[in-house]
């Protein structure tokens, strides 16, 4: 890994990474601030007044009246899925394809750094950024929950849920990064890098809205984030899901490195 390139990427993208992190954090703070253990049932009834399709699509239909279920469904029904998705898409495209498209890759390749070192450095910056987004928000959620409602949050279950959600986000990052390494222009990189993750997300949303299209959930990686199953305490599910997600991520990023190292660059 080249630290000079890593620092350059950090300098170029830190505002965006911080912006996405703070956007998610805003909802984390709002979610915890809204929770009231003494009126949790009334809060649940308030959400139930919303259209049924809206409730199911955004995970509000199973909020529950206890903190762990409420916070998990509130955040992982939508916010902790779509925000990292957007973040990974933008970063993945700008770290490789945009450099090729603008001609900056020619400068990078003129330095005493191999293609592998360059692509691995950009990959590590992407993974570090995604880790930062999740770590800050999970950390704040735990601190606020324990400070405001000591003992009400099932920390183990909440961490397991976020582990699976994080690994799904890494897989999505891998898809976008692979597209960025395959194509030499941002237009095609974004078409594939945005198209596939968005289709996976939409499939998940539609499967939850319509019973007739429920089988679409099997076409979406987001279905792996089974909130209820994880919160019920199924360690086998978490372990198996995590192993599969890590395996898929390794394949995607390994393919990205190999393809970028071997392909003809138009620079």
Buried (B, 14 or more C-beta within 10 A) or exposed (E): EBEEBBEBBEEEBEEBBBEBBEBBBEBBBEBBEEBEBEEBEEBBEEBEEEEEEEBBBBBBBBBBBBBBBBBBBBBBBBBBBBBBBBBBBBBBBBBBBBBBBBEEBEEBBEEEBEBEBBBBBBBBBBBBBBEBBBEBBBEBBBEBBEEBBEEBBBEEBBEBBBBBBBBBBBBBBBBBBBBBBBBBBBEBBBEBBBBBBBEBBEBBBBBBBEEEEEEBBEEBBBBBBBBEBBBEEBEEBBEEBBEBBEEBBEEBBEBBBEEBBEBEEEB
